[in-house]
Amino acid sequence: MPAHDSTLQLIGMAALTLATIAWAVVVTRLLRRNRRAALAWHAGRVLPVLPHQEQAGPPRESVELTPAEQDAFAGLVRRLGGR
């Protein structure tokens, strides 16, 4: 305990420190609770102006490779994977 500080000053500083910590904990909890509620509300909200969107994408396309192209691609993968 420093010699130049009175007991009341030390008690006051401890009380202010505890009050600050308690305030920070309460504010953090309130903000987290409100954020969860806002995210839940926002996720359940549907915009009536936009039409229903189809979830399916375009059909997949594929190309058959010749054996020479397959070998070249395998060599490229080996070269890039060997970094």
Gaussian input, Z-matrix of N, CA and C with variables (Angstrom, degrees):
# hf/3-21g

backbone

0 1
 N
 C     1     B1
 C     2     B2     1     A1
 N     3     B3     2     A2     1     D1
 C     4     B4     3     A3     2     D2
 C     5     B5     4     A4     3     D3
 N     6     B6     5     A5     4     D4
 C     7     B7     6     A6     5     D5
 C     8     B8     7     A7     6     D6
 N     9     B9     8     A8     7     D7
 C    10    B10     9     A9     8     D8
 C    11    B11    10    A10     9     D9
 N    12    B12    11    A11    10    D10
 C    13    B13    12    A12    11    D11
 C    14    B14    13    A13    12    D12
 N    15    B15    14    A14    13    D13
 C    16    B16    15    A15    14    D14
 C    17    B17    16    A16    15    D15
 N    18    B18    17    A17    16    D16
 C    19    B19    18    A18    17    D17
 C    20    B20    19    A19    18    D18
 N    21    B21    20    A20    19    D19
 C    22    B22    21    A21    20    D20
 C    23    B23    22    A22    21    D21
 N    24    B24    23    A23    22    D22
 C    25    B25    24    A24    23    D23
 C    26    B26    25    A25    24    D24
 N    27    B27    26    A26    25    D25
 C    28    B28    27    A27    26    D26
 C    29    B29    28    A28    27    D27
 N    30    B30    29    A29    28    D28
 C    31    B31    30    A30    29    D29
 C    32    B32    31    A31    30    D30
 N    33    B33    32    A32    31    D31
 C    34    B34    33    A33    32    D32
 C    35    B35    34    A34    33    D33
 N    36    B36    35    A35    34    D34
 C    37    B37    36    A36    35    D35
 C    38    B38    37    A37    36    D36
 N    39    B39    38    A38    37    D37
 C    40    B40    39    A39    38    D38
 C    41    B41    40    A40    39    D39
 N    42    B42    41    A41    40    D40
 C    43    B43    42    A42    41    D41
 C    44    B44    43    A43    42    D42
 N    45    B45    44    A44    43    D43
 C    46    B46    45    A45    44    D44
 C    47    B47    46    A46    45    D45
 N    48    B48    47    A47    46    D46
 C    49    B49    48    A48    47    D47
 C    50    B50    49    A49    48    D48
 N    51    B51    50    A50    49    D49
 C    52    B52    51    A51    50    D50
 C    53    B53    52    A52    51    D51
 N    54    B54    53    A53    52    D52
 C    55    B55    54    A54    53    D53
 C    56    B56    55    A55    54    D54
 N    57    B57    56    A56    55    D55
 C    58    B58    57    A57    56    D56
 C    59    B59    58    A58    57    D57
 N    60    B60    59    A59    58    D58
 C    61    B61    60    A60    59    D59
 C    62    B62    61    A61    60    D60
 N    63    B63    62    A62    61    D61
 C    64    B64    63    A63    62    D62
 C    65    B65    64    A64    63    D63
 N    66    B66    65    A65    64    D64
 C    67    B67    66    A66    65    D65
 C    68    B68    67    A67    66    D66
 N    69    B69    68    A68    67    D67
 C    70    B70    69    A69    68    D68
 C    71    B71    70    A70    69    D69
 N    72    B72    71    A71    70    D70
 C    73    B73    72    A72    71    D71
 C    74    B74    73    A73    72    D72
 N    75    B75    74    A74    73    D73
 C    76    B76    75    A75    74    D74
 C    77    B77    76    A76    75    D75
 N    78    B78    77    A77    76    D76
 C    79    B79    78    A78    77    D77
 C    80    B80    79    A79    78    D78
 N    81    B81    80    A80    79    D79
 C    82    B82    81    A81    80    D80
 C    83    B83    82    A82    81    D81
 N    84    B84    83    A83    82    D82
 C    85    B85    84    A84    83    D83
 C    86    B86    85    A85    84    D84
 N    87    B87    86    A86    85    D85
 C    88    B88    87    A87    86    D86
 C    89    B89    88    A88    87    D87
 N    90    B90    89    A89    88    D88
 C    91    B91    90    A90    89    D89
 C    92    B92    91    A91    90    D90
 N    93    B93    92    A92    91    D91
 C    94    B94    93    A93    92    D92
 C    95    B95    94    A94    93    D93
 N    96    B96    95    A95    94    D94
 C    97    B97    96    A96    95    D95
 C    98    B98    97    A97    96    D96
 N    99    B99    98    A98    97    D97
 C   100   B100    99    A99    98    D98
 C   101   B101   100   A100    99    D99
 N   102   B102   101   A101   100   D100
 C   103   B103   102   A102   101   D101
 C   104   B104   103   A103   102   D102
 N   105   B105   104   A104   103   D103
 C   106   B106   105   A105   104   D104
 C   107   B107   106   A106   105   D105
 N   108   B108   107   A107   106   D106
 C   109   B109   108   A108   107   D107
 C   110   B110   109   A109   108   D108
 N   111   B111   110   A110   109   D109
 C   112   B112   111   A111   110   D110
 C   113   B113   112   A112   111   D111
 N   114   B114   113   A113   112   D112
 C   115   B115   114   A114   113   D113
 C   116   B116   115   A115   114   D114
 N   117   B117   116   A116   115   D115
 C   118   B118   117   A117   116   D116
 C   119   B119   118   A118   117   D117
 N   120   B120   119   A119   118   D118
 C   121   B121   120   A120   119   D119
 C   122   B122   121   A121   120   D120
 N   123   B123   122   A122   121   D121
 C   124   B124   123   A123   122   D122
 C   125   B125   124   A124   123   D123
 N   126   B126   125   A125   124   D124
 C   127   B127   126   A126   125   D125
 C   128   B128   127   A127   126   D126
 N   129   B129   128   A128   127   D127
 C   130   B130   129   A129   128   D128
 C   131   B131   130   A130   129   D129
 N   132   B132   131   A131   130   D130
 C   133   B133   132   A132   131   D131
 C   134   B134   133   A133   132   D132
 N   135   B135   134   A134   133   D133
 C   136   B136   135   A135   134   D134
 C   137   B137   136   A136   135   D135
 N   138   B138   137   A137   136   D136
 C   139   B139   138   A138   137   D137
 C   140   B140   139   A139   138   D138
 N   141   B141   140   A140   139   D139
 C   142   B142   141   A141   140   D140
 C   143   B143   142   A142   141   D141
 N   144   B144   143   A143   142   D142
 C   145   B145   144   A144   143   D143
 C   146   B146   145   A145   144   D144
 N   147   B147   146   A146   145   D145
 C   148   B148   147   A147   146   D146
 C   149   B149   148   A148   147   D147
 N   150   B150   149   A149   148   D148
 C   151   B151   150   A150   149   D149
 C   152   B152   151   A151   150   D150
 N   153   B153   152   A152   151   D151
 C   154   B154   153   A153   152   D152
 C   155   B155   154   A154   153   D153
 N   156   B156   155   A155   154   D154
 C   157   B157   156   A156   155   D155
 C   158   B158   157   A157   156   D156
 N   159   B159   158   A158   157   D157
 C   160   B160   159   A159   158   D158
 C   161   B161   160   A160   159   D159
 N   162   B162   161   A161   160   D160
 C   163   B163   162   A162   161   D161
 C   164   B164   163   A163   162   D162
 N   165   B165   164   A164   163   D163
 C   166   B166   165   A165   164   D164
 C   167   B167   166   A166   165   D165
 N   168   B168   167   A167   166   D166
 C   169   B169   168   A168   167   D167
 C   170   B170   169   A169   168   D168
 N   171   B171   170   A170   169   D169
 C   172   B172   171   A171   170   D170
 C   173   B173   172   A172   171   D171
 N   174   B174   173   A173   172   D172
 C   175   B175   174   A174   173   D173
 C   176   B176   175   A175   174   D174
 N   177   B177   176   A176   175   D175
 C   178   B178   177   A177   176   D176
 C   179   B179   178   A178   177   D177
 N   180   B180   179   A179   178   D178
 C   181   B181   180   A180   179   D179
 C   182   B182   181   A181   180   D180
 N   183   B183   182   A182   181   D181
 C   184   B184   183   A183   182   D182
 C   185   B185   184   A184   183   D183
 N   186   B186   185   A185   184   D184
 C   187   B187   186   A186   185   D185
 C   188   B188   187   A187   186   D186
 N   189   B189   188   A188   187   D187
 C   190   B190   189   A189   188   D188
 C   191   B191   190   A190   189   D189
 N   192   B192   191   A191   190   D190
 C   193   B193   192   A192   191   D191
 C   194   B194   193   A193   192   D192
 N   195   B195   194   A194   193   D193
 C   196   B196   195   A195   194   D194
 C   197   B197   196   A196   195   D195
 N   198   B198   197   A197   196   D196
 C   199   B199   198   A198   197   D197
 C   200   B200   199   A199   198   D198
 N   201   B201   200   A200   199   D199
 C   202   B202   201   A201   200   D200
 C   203   B203   202   A202   201   D201
 N   204   B204   203   A203   202   D202
 C   205   B205   204   A204   203   D203
 C   206   B206   205   A205   204   D204
 N   207   B207   206   A206   205   D205
 C   208   B208   207   A207   206   D206
 C   209   B209   208   A208   207   D207
 N   210   B210   209   A209   208   D208
 C   211   B211   210   A210   209   D209
 C   212   B212   211   A211   210   D210
 N   213   B213   212   A212   211   D211
 C   214   B214   213   A213   212   D212
 C   215   B215   214   A214   213   D213
 N   216   B216   215   A215   214   D214
 C   217   B217   216   A216   215   D215
 C   218   B218   217   A217   216   D216
 N   219   B219   218   A218   217   D217
 C   220   B220   219   A219   218   D218
 C   221   B221   220   A220   219   D219
 N   222   B222   221   A221   220   D220
 C   223   B223   222   A222   221   D221
 C   224   B224   223   A223   222   D222
 N   225   B225   224   A224   223   D223
 C   226   B226   225   A225   224   D224
 C   227   B227   226   A226   225   D225
 N   228   B228   227   A227   226   D226
 C   229   B229   228   A228   227   D227
 C   230   B230   229   A229   228   D228
 N   231   B231   230   A230   229   D229
 C   232   B232   231   A231   230   D230
 C   233   B233   232   A232   231   D231
 N   234   B234   233   A233   232   D232
 C   235   B235   234   A234   233   D233
 C   236   B236   235   A235   234   D234
 N   237   B237   236   A236   235   D235
 C   238   B238   237   A237   236   D236
 C   239   B239   238   A238   237   D237
 N   240   B240   239   A239   238   D238
 C   241   B241   240   A240   239   D239
 C   242   B242   241   A241   240   D240
 N   243   B243   242   A242   241   D241
 C   244   B244   243   A243   242   D242
 C   245   B245   244   A244   243   D243
 N   246   B246   245   A245   244   D244
 C   247   B247   246   A246   245   D245
 C   248   B248   247   A247   246   D246

   B1=1.4519
   B2=1.5296
   B3=1.3229
   B4=1.4671
   B5=1.5234
   B6=1.3155
   B7=1.4594
   B8=1.5244
   B9=1.3079
   B10=1.4661
   B11=1.5363
   B12=1.3366
   B13=1.4669
   B14=1.5214
   B15=1.3351
   B16=1.4607
   B17=1.5312
   B18=1.3021
   B19=1.4623
   B20=1.5230
   B21=1.3155
   B22=1.4630
   B23=1.5285
   B24=1.3181
   B25=1.4620
   B26=1.5225
   B27=1.3152
   B28=1.4598
   B29=1.5278
   B30=1.3257
   B31=1.4668
   B32=1.5224
   B33=1.3319
   B34=1.4587
   B35=1.5190
   B36=1.3221
   B37=1.4612
   B38=1.5261
   B39=1.3223
   B40=1.4615
   B41=1.5273
   B42=1.3298
   B43=1.4648
   B44=1.5282
   B45=1.3220
   B46=1.4685
   B47=1.5328
   B48=1.3245
   B49=1.4608
   B50=1.5193
   B51=1.3235
   B52=1.4650
   B53=1.5251
   B54=1.3319
   B55=1.4642
   B56=1.5234
   B57=1.3214
   B58=1.4622
   B59=1.5174
   B60=1.3153
   B61=1.4635
   B62=1.5234
   B63=1.3387
   B64=1.4657
   B65=1.5338
   B66=1.3211
   B67=1.4687
   B68=1.5225
   B69=1.3367
   B70=1.4643
   B71=1.5286
   B72=1.3262
   B73=1.4680
   B74=1.5238
   B75=1.3173
   B76=1.4651
   B77=1.5247
   B78=1.3093
   B79=1.4610
   B80=1.5289
   B81=1.3238
   B82=1.4648
   B83=1.5156
   B84=1.3163
   B85=1.4664
   B86=1.5248
   B87=1.3272
   B88=1.4669
   B89=1.5239
   B90=1.3142
   B91=1.4596
   B92=1.5179
   B93=1.3216
   B94=1.4660
   B95=1.5197
   B96=1.3310
   B97=1.4621
   B98=1.5274
   B99=1.3286
   B100=1.4589
   B101=1.5203
   B102=1.3420
   B103=1.4606
   B104=1.5230
   B105=1.3533
   B106=1.4659
   B107=1.5240
   B108=1.3265
   B109=1.4611
   B110=1.5251
   B111=1.3312
   B112=1.4676
   B113=1.5196
   B114=1.3388
   B115=1.4589
   B116=1.5279
   B117=1.3337
   B118=1.4625
   B119=1.5287
   B120=1.3142
   B121=1.4600
   B122=1.5243
   B123=1.3272
   B124=1.4574
   B125=1.5273
   B126=1.3349
   B127=1.4613
   B128=1.5283
   B129=1.3279
   B130=1.4546
   B131=1.5120
   B132=1.3073
   B133=1.4568
   B134=1.5219
   B135=1.3101
   B136=1.4611
   B137=1.5259
   B138=1.3021
   B139=1.4582
   B140=1.5273
   B141=1.3288
   B142=1.4623
   B143=1.5220
   B144=1.3250
   B145=1.4567
   B146=1.5303
   B147=1.3222
   B148=1.4620
   B149=1.5237
   B150=1.3403
   B151=1.4582
   B152=1.5281
   B153=1.3153
   B154=1.4552
   B155=1.5288
   B156=1.3168
   B157=1.4573
   B158=1.5211
   B159=1.3107
   B160=1.4560
   B161=1.5188
   B162=1.3290
   B163=1.4497
   B164=1.5254
   B165=1.3211
   B166=1.4612
   B167=1.5189
   B168=1.3244
   B169=1.4471
   B170=1.5226
   B171=1.2931
   B172=1.4649
   B173=1.5304
   B174=1.3250
   B175=1.4652
   B176=1.5269
   B177=1.3373
   B178=1.4598
   B179=1.5181
   B180=1.3039
   B181=1.4500
   B182=1.5201
   B183=1.3160
   B184=1.4580
   B185=1.5222
   B186=1.3102
   B187=1.4551
   B188=1.5209
   B189=1.3203
   B190=1.4575
   B191=1.5303
   B192=1.3303
   B193=1.4531
   B194=1.5237
   B195=1.2905
   B196=1.4686
   B197=1.5258
   B198=1.3210
   B199=1.4682
   B200=1.5246
   B201=1.3125
   B202=1.4660
   B203=1.5311
   B204=1.3142
   B205=1.4735
   B206=1.5203
   B207=1.3395
   B208=1.4639
   B209=1.5228
   B210=1.3431
   B211=1.4674
   B212=1.5242
   B213=1.3309
   B214=1.4667
   B215=1.5312
   B216=1.3081
   B217=1.4736
   B218=1.5282
   B219=1.3416
   B220=1.4654
   B221=1.5207
   B222=1.3316
   B223=1.4660
   B224=1.5095
   B225=1.3106
   B226=1.4644
   B227=1.5207
   B228=1.3409
   B229=1.4686
   B230=1.5239
   B231=1.3376
   B232=1.4650
   B233=1.5234
   B234=1.3355
   B235=1.4545
   B236=1.5320
   B237=1.3267
   B238=1.4669
   B239=1.5321
   B240=1.3138
   B241=1.4665
   B242=1.5064
   B243=1.3352
   B244=1.4559
   B245=1.5056
   B246=1.3159
   B247=1.4795
   B248=1.4801
   A1=108.10
   A2=117.62
   A3=119.83
   A4=111.38
   A5=116.31
   A6=121.99
   A7=112.38
   A8=119.16
   A9=121.07
   A10=112.83
   A11=118.84
   A12=121.46
   A13=109.89
   A14=115.60
   A15=118.62
   A16=109.80
   A17=116.32
   A18=121.89
   A19=110.22
   A20=117.76
   A21=120.59
   A22=111.75
   A23=117.58
   A24=119.80
   A25=110.94
   A26=116.87
   A27=120.22
   A28=111.21
   A29=117.21
   A30=120.56
   A31=110.21
   A32=116.81
   A33=120.60
   A34=112.12
   A35=116.70
   A36=120.12
   A37=110.82
   A38=117.68
   A39=120.78
   A40=110.48
   A41=117.12
   A42=120.99
   A43=110.60
   A44=117.26
   A45=120.21
   A46=111.25
   A47=116.46
   A48=120.13
   A49=110.44
   A50=117.38
   A51=120.87
   A52=111.56
   A53=116.65
   A54=119.76
   A55=111.04
   A56=117.31
   A57=120.99
   A58=111.10
   A59=116.83
   A60=120.68
   A61=110.17
   A62=117.22
   A63=120.48
   A64=110.48
   A65=117.10
   A66=120.68
   A67=110.59
   A68=117.24
   A69=121.00
   A70=110.86
   A71=117.16
   A72=120.59
   A73=110.01
   A74=117.83
   A75=121.36
   A76=110.86
   A77=118.19
   A78=121.04
   A79=110.55
   A80=116.30
   A81=119.61
   A82=111.08
   A83=117.42
   A84=120.37
   A85=111.91
   A86=116.99
   A87=119.94
   A88=110.94
   A89=117.31
   A90=119.92
   A91=111.54
   A92=117.26
   A93=120.13
   A94=110.78
   A95=117.61
   A96=121.02
   A97=110.29
   A98=116.20
   A99=119.70
   A100=111.54
   A101=117.70
   A102=120.05
   A103=110.65
   A104=117.27
   A105=120.29
   A106=110.49
   A107=116.91
   A108=120.47
   A109=110.56
   A110=117.03
   A111=120.20
   A112=110.82
   A113=117.14
   A114=119.54
   A115=110.80
   A116=117.51
   A117=120.52
   A118=110.22
   A119=116.86
   A120=120.17
   A121=110.39
   A122=116.20
   A123=120.17
   A124=111.49
   A125=117.98
   A126=120.93
   A127=111.02
   A128=118.11
   A129=121.30
   A130=113.79
   A131=116.85
   A132=121.37
   A133=110.23
   A134=116.65
   A135=122.44
   A136=108.16
   A137=115.78
   A138=119.34
   A139=108.87
   A140=118.54
   A141=120.27
   A142=113.23
   A143=118.79
   A144=121.34
   A145=111.20
   A146=117.03
   A147=120.16
   A148=110.87
   A149=118.25
   A150=120.20
   A151=110.65
   A152=115.94
   A153=121.59
   A154=109.91
   A155=116.41
   A156=121.45
   A157=109.97
   A158=117.55
   A159=121.51
   A160=108.85
   A161=116.88
   A162=121.62
   A163=112.24
   A164=117.90
   A165=120.74
   A166=110.09
   A167=115.55
   A168=120.97
   A169=110.66
   A170=115.90
   A171=119.28
   A172=110.08
   A173=117.15
   A174=119.14
   A175=110.55
   A176=116.09
   A177=120.76
   A178=110.03
   A179=114.92
   A180=120.88
   A181=108.57
   A182=116.50
   A183=119.93
   A184=108.89
   A185=114.34
   A186=121.52
   A187=107.37
   A188=116.30
   A189=120.65
   A190=108.96
   A191=116.64
   A192=121.28
   A193=109.86
   A194=114.03
   A195=118.67
   A196=108.12
   A197=118.92
   A198=120.03
   A199=113.11
   A200=118.82
   A201=121.00
   A202=110.32
   A203=117.12
   A204=120.49
   A205=110.93
   A206=116.90
   A207=120.41
   A208=110.43
   A209=117.90
   A210=121.42
   A211=111.18
   A212=116.82
   A213=120.37
   A214=110.44
   A215=116.26
   A216=119.60
   A217=110.62
   A218=117.01
   A219=120.08
   A220=110.21
   A221=118.15
   A222=120.72
   A223=111.68
   A224=117.69
   A225=121.60
   A226=111.19
   A227=116.24
   A228=119.71
   A229=110.03
   A230=117.81
   A231=120.59
   A232=110.69
   A233=117.03
   A234=120.41
   A235=111.27
   A236=116.96
   A237=119.96
   A238=111.78
   A239=116.97
   A240=119.81
   A241=112.85
   A242=119.41
   A243=122.04
   A244=114.04
   A245=118.68
   A246=121.33
   A247=111.32
   D1=124.59
   D2=179.57
   D3=-63.64
   D4=143.88
   D5=-175.94
   D6=-71.28
   D7=-29.28
   D8=-174.57
   D9=-87.92
   D10=-7.12
   D11=177.91
   D12=-97.17
   D13=136.19
   D14=178.10
   D15=-81.11
   D16=165.96
   D17=-179.68
   D18=-63.87
   D19=-39.79
   D20=178.78
   D21=-63.52
   D22=-37.53
   D23=177.11
   D24=-64.25
   D25=-41.74
   D26=179.73
   D27=-66.89
   D28=-41.08
   D29=177.60
   D30=-65.14
   D31=-41.48
   D32=178.25
   D33=-63.13
   D34=-41.90
   D35=178.62
   D36=-65.27
   D37=-40.55
   D38=178.17
   D39=-64.65
   D40=-40.92
   D41=179.86
   D42=-65.76
   D43=-42.36
   D44=177.97
   D45=-64.70
   D46=-38.50
   D47=178.61
   D48=-64.53
   D49=-45.40
   D50=178.57
   D51=-64.32
   D52=-40.22
   D53=178.30
   D54=-64.36
   D55=-38.76
   D56=178.48
   D57=-64.96
   D58=-42.93
   D59=179.07
   D60=-64.57
   D61=-44.41
   D62=179.16
   D63=-62.51
   D64=-41.70
   D65=178.86
   D66=-61.49
   D67=-43.82
   D68=-179.05
   D69=-63.64
   D70=-40.01
   D71=179.26
   D72=-65.14
   D73=-45.23
   D74=-178.62
   D75=-64.86
   D76=-43.98
   D77=-179.83
   D78=-64.28
   D79=-41.08
   D80=178.86
   D81=-62.40
   D82=-44.31
   D83=179.00
   D84=-64.35
   D85=-41.50
   D86=178.96
   D87=-63.78
   D88=-42.96
   D89=-179.98
   D90=-65.08
   D91=-40.47
   D92=178.71
   D93=-65.79
   D94=-42.44
   D95=-179.77
   D96=-63.97
   D97=-44.40
   D98=179.91
   D99=-66.80
   D100=-34.67
   D101=179.05
   D102=-67.23
   D103=-42.23
   D104=178.07
   D105=-62.07
   D106=-43.12
   D107=-179.99
   D108=-64.96
   D109=-40.63
   D110=179.93
   D111=-66.90
   D112=-40.23
   D113=179.16
   D114=-66.51
   D115=-39.62
   D116=178.88
   D117=-65.59
   D118=-40.50
   D119=179.02
   D120=-66.85
   D121=-43.11
   D122=-178.13
   D123=-67.76
   D124=-36.11
   D125=-179.20
   D126=-68.84
   D127=-33.59
   D128=-178.44
   D129=-84.88
   D130=-6.47
   D131=-176.56
   D132=-82.65
   D133=134.38
   D134=178.89
   D135=-115.23
   D136=133.44
   D137=177.74
   D138=-83.51
   D139=116.27
   D140=-176.46
   D141=-73.07
   D142=-13.27
   D143=-175.59
   D144=-78.13
   D145=-33.75
   D146=-176.45
   D147=-83.32
   D148=139.47
   D149=176.58
   D150=-71.87
   D151=163.09
   D152=179.50
   D153=-64.10
   D154=130.81
   D155=-178.29
   D156=-95.71
   D157=135.20
   D158=175.38
   D159=-74.82
   D160=139.38
   D161=-178.44
   D162=-85.25
   D163=-20.38
   D164=-177.62
   D165=-76.21
   D166=139.56
   D167=178.15
   D168=-92.82
   D169=-170.97
   D170=178.93
   D171=-68.77
   D172=159.16
   D173=179.70
   D174=-65.36
   D175=148.46
   D176=-179.15
   D177=-74.77
   D178=144.63
   D179=176.82
   D180=-114.00
   D181=145.95
   D182=176.88
   D183=-142.34
   D184=152.66
   D185=-179.77
   D186=-129.96
   D187=132.60
   D188=177.06
   D189=-78.80
   D190=132.95
   D191=178.73
   D192=-96.58
   D193=147.66
   D194=175.01
   D195=-76.40
   D196=161.87
   D197=177.85
   D198=-57.07
   D199=-36.05
   D200=178.20
   D201=-65.99
   D202=-40.64
   D203=178.19
   D204=-67.30
   D205=-38.08
   D206=177.50
   D207=-63.17
   D208=-42.70
   D209=177.89
   D210=-64.09
   D211=-41.95
   D212=179.02
   D213=-63.89
   D214=-41.21
   D215=179.39
   D216=-66.39
   D217=-41.74
   D218=178.43
   D219=-62.42
   D220=-40.24
   D221=176.86
   D222=-63.91
   D223=-39.57
   D224=178.17
   D225=-63.85
   D226=-42.69
   D227=179.60
   D228=-64.57
   D229=-40.97
   D230=178.63
   D231=-64.23
   D232=-40.88
   D233=-178.72
   D234=-67.44
   D235=-42.30
   D236=-179.85
   D237=-73.52
   D238=-31.54
   D239=-179.99
   D240=-77.96
   D241=-15.60
   D242=-177.02
   D243=-90.48
   D244=18.23
   D245=-179.35
   D246=-58.66

